[in-house]
Amino acid sequence: MGSQLRPLLRLVGVAGLLCGLVVSLLLPAHANESDTSGRTVEVSFLHALPEDDGFARVDVIIGDRRVFRSVAPGHMRETSLPAGSHRIRIVPAGSSAGSPTLLVSSRVRLRADSNVTLALHTTENNEATVTSFRNKTRTVGRDMGRLTVRNLTRGPEILVRSRGDAVMEKIASAEQGMVGLLAGKYPLVITSQGNGRDARTRLSVKIRNEPGRSDMGNNVIVHLW
C-alpha cells in the first residue's frame, strides 16, 4: 500500500490552512528581476520539519531579532527584511538564541527587490537545515502561468505528472522544478519511490492568466515534505 506525501500548495499572498495545504498567491512583478535599486526583500519562512520525528514549534531569529514565534510544522509566515547578508538561527519555541537545542544556524544573502522562501526541512541524514528558494515573479508568456514544485522530503526524487504525462524532470531532495503552463486546471499526481514502497499524493491546481494578457499569470508553488 502506498503512503501519502504531505503537500503544501502555495499561491503566495493570502495565507491559510485547508486540509493540509498552505494556500497563498504569487502574482508577477512588473519590475525587472535584475533591478536591485530597492532595499527590501519579501521573505516567507516555511516549517517543513516532520512533527512525528519530534520537531515541534520553532522560533526564527534573524540577526538579533526574533522575527517569527511558535511556527508549527506545515505552516508559513511572511515578512519584509532589508536586503543583504543575514544570520538566521532557529530554536525550539521559547528558547534563547544561545540555546544548546539550537536547530539551525546559517547565513543567507537576500537580494534587493526579490521574493524568497526559506524552507526549514531535514536532510537525508535527518539533520535540520534551511534551503533558500527564489520565488519567480516574472511572466511566462501570453495566457500562461507557472507551476513550481519543491521537494523538501529527505527521500528520493519525486515525479510530477498530469493526466499521465510528466510535466517536469524528476526533482531531487532540497531542489525544485518549474514549468510554464497554459491557464487552466491541472490534476497532479506526485510520486516518490523508496524503501520498497511508493508514496503518492494527488491534488488539483489552477493556473490563472487574464485572457490576452502576458503579465498576469500566477505562480502556483507546491512544497512536498
FENMOJO-V535618 format. One record per pair of residues at least 24 apart in sequence whose C-alpha atoms are under 10 Angstrom apart, sorted by sequence separation. I is the first residue (numbers start at 1). GAP is how many residues later the second one is. If there is no record, write none. Layout:
i = (I,I)
gap = (GAP,GAP)
This chain:
i = (22,47,48,49,50,62,63,64,66,69,70,84,85,86,103,104,105,106,108,110,150,151,152,162,163,164,165,166,182,183,184,46,47,48,49,61,62,63,64,68,69,84,85,103,104,105,106,150,151,161,162,163,164,182,183,184,45,46,47,48,61,62,63,83,84,85,103,104,149,150,151,161,162,163,181,182,183,46,47,48,61,62,83,84,103,127,149,150,161,162,180,181,182,183,46,47,48,60,61,62,82,83,84,126,148,149,150,160,161,162,183,46,47,60,61,81,82,83,123,124,125,148,149,160,161,45,46,47,59,60,61,66,82,83,90,121,122,123,124,125,147,148,149,159,160,161,13,45,46,59,60,66,81,82,83,119,121,122,123,124,147,148,159,160,12,44,45,46,58,59,60,65,120,121,122,123,124,146,147,148,158,159,160,44,45,58,59,60,64,119,121,122,146,147,158,159,43,44,45,57,58,59,145,146,147,157,158,159,183,190,43,44,57,58,59,61,62,80,145,146,157,158,182,183,42,43,44,56,57,58,59,61,144,145,146,156,157,181,42,43,55,56,57,58,59,60,144,145,146,155,156,157,180,8,41,42,43,59,78,90,143,144,145,155,156,181,41,42,43,78,90,140,141,143,144,145,147,153,155,156,180,8,40,41,42,77,90,140,141,142,143,144,155,162,179,39,40,41,42,76,77,89,133,139,140,141,142,143,149,158,159,160,161,162,178,6,39,40,41,76,88,132,133,136,140,158,160,162,178,39,40,41,62,76,131,132,133,178,6,38,39,40,58,60,61,62,63,130,131,177,38,39,58,62,129,176,177,176,36,73,176,55,73,124,123,124,174,122,123,173,174,22,24,122,173,21,22,23,121,20,21,22,20,119,17,17,147,16,17,147,15,16,147,15,145,146,15,145,146,15,144,145,143,144,145,13,143,144,8,10,12,55,143,144,158,7,8,43,142,143,144,6,8,42,141,142,143,144,41,42,142,143,144,145,40,41,42,49,139,142,143,144,145,153,155,40,41,42,43,44,45,46,47,48,49,50,142,143,144,145,146,147,148,149,150,151,152,153,154,39,40,41,42,43,44,45,46,47,48,49,50,141,142,143,144,145,146,147,148,149,150,151,152,153,38,39,40,41,42,43,44,45,46,47,48,49,53,55,141,142,143,144,145,146,147,148,149,150,151,152,38,39,40,41,42,43,44,45,46,47,48,49,139,140,141,142,143,144,145,146,147,148,149,150,151,36,37,38,39,40,41,42,43,44,45,46,139,140,141,142,144,145,146,147,148,149,150,35,36,37,38,139,140,141,34,35,36,49,138,139,140,34,35,36,49,137,138,139,140,33,34,35,49,137,138,139,140,33,34,48,49,137,138,139,32,33,137,138,31,33,48,136,137,47,136,29,46,135,29,45,46,136,29,135,45,44,26,43,44,43,43,44,43,42,12,33,49,50,122,33,48,49,119,121,12,32,33,48,31,32,29,30,31,28,29,30,26,27,28,29,30,26,27,28,29,26,27,28,27,28,28,27,26,12,11,10,9,10,9,8,7,8,7,7,7,6,6,5,74,74,73,48,50,48,49,46,48,47,27,21,27,7,5,30,4,5,28,29,30,4,5,28,29,3,4,27,28,2,3,27,28,2,27,28,2,26,27,28,26,27,5,6,25,26,27,3,4,5,6,7,9,11,25,26,2,3,4,5,6,7,9,10,11,24,25,26,1,2,3,4,5,7,9,24,25,1,2,3,4,5,23,24,1,2,3,4,23,2,22,23,22,21,22,21,12,11,12,11,12,10,11,12,10,11,9,10,11,9,10,8,9,10,8,9,7,8,9,6,7,8,6,7,8,6,7,5,6,5)
gap = (24,24,24,24,24,24,24,24,24,24,24,24,24,24,24,24,24,24,24,24,24,24,24,24,24,24,24,24,24,24,24,25,25,25,25,25,25,25,25,25,25,25,25,25,25,25,25,25,25,25,25,25,25,25,25,25,26,26,26,26,26,26,26,26,26,26,26,26,26,26,26,26,26,26,26,26,26,27,27,27,27,27,27,27,27,27,27,27,27,27,27,27,27,27,28,28,28,28,28,28,28,28,28,28,28,28,28,28,28,28,28,29,29,29,29,29,29,29,29,29,29,29,29,29,29,30,30,30,30,30,30,30,30,30,30,30,30,30,30,30,30,30,30,30,30,30,31,31,31,31,31,31,31,31,31,31,31,31,31,31,31,31,31,31,32,32,32,32,32,32,32,32,32,32,32,32,32,32,32,32,32,32,32,33,33,33,33,33,33,33,33,33,33,33,33,33,34,34,34,34,34,34,34,34,34,34,34,34,34,34,35,35,35,35,35,35,35,35,35,35,35,35,35,35,36,36,36,36,36,36,36,36,36,36,36,36,36,36,37,37,37,37,37,37,37,37,37,37,37,37,37,37,37,38,38,38,38,38,38,38,38,38,38,38,38,38,39,39,39,39,39,39,39,39,39,39,39,39,39,39,39,40,40,40,40,40,40,40,40,40,40,40,40,40,40,41,41,41,41,41,41,41,41,41,41,41,41,41,41,41,41,41,41,41,41,42,42,42,42,42,42,42,42,42,42,42,42,42,42,43,43,43,43,43,43,43,43,43,44,44,44,44,44,44,44,44,44,44,44,44,45,45,45,45,45,45,45,46,47,47,47,48,48,49,50,50,50,51,51,51,51,52,52,52,52,53,53,53,53,54,54,54,55,55,57,58,58,59,59,59,60,60,60,61,61,61,62,62,62,63,63,63,64,64,64,65,65,65,66,66,66,66,66,66,66,67,67,67,67,67,67,68,68,68,68,68,68,68,69,69,69,69,69,69,70,70,70,70,70,70,70,70,70,70,70,71,71,71,71,71,71,71,71,71,71,71,71,71,71,71,71,71,71,71,71,71,71,71,71,72,72,72,72,72,72,72,72,72,72,72,72,72,72,72,72,72,72,72,72,72,72,72,72,72,73,73,73,73,73,73,73,73,73,73,73,73,73,73,73,73,73,73,73,73,73,73,73,73,73,73,74,74,74,74,74,74,74,74,74,74,74,74,74,74,74,74,74,74,74,74,74,74,74,74,74,75,75,75,75,75,75,75,75,75,75,75,75,75,75,75,75,75,75,75,75,75,75,76,76,76,76,76,76,76,77,77,77,77,77,77,77,78,78,78,78,78,78,78,78,79,79,79,79,79,79,79,79,80,80,80,80,80,80,80,81,81,81,81,82,82,82,82,82,83,83,84,84,84,85,85,85,85,86,86,87,88,89,89,89,90,91,91,92,93,103,103,103,103,103,104,104,104,104,104,105,105,105,105,106,106,107,107,107,108,108,108,109,109,109,109,109,110,110,110,110,111,111,111,112,112,117,118,120,123,136,138,139,139,140,141,142,142,143,144,145,146,147,148,149,151,152,175,175,176,176,177,177,178,181,182,182,183,185,185,186,186,186,186,186,187,187,187,187,188,188,188,188,189,189,189,189,190,190,190,191,191,191,191,192,192,193,193,193,193,193,194,194,194,194,194,194,194,194,194,195,195,195,195,195,195,195,195,195,195,195,195,196,196,196,196,196,196,196,196,196,197,197,197,197,197,197,197,198,198,198,198,198,199,199,199,200,201,201,202,206,207,207,208,208,209,209,209,210,210,211,211,211,212,212,213,213,213,214,214,215,215,215,216,216,216,217,217,217,218,218,219,219,220)
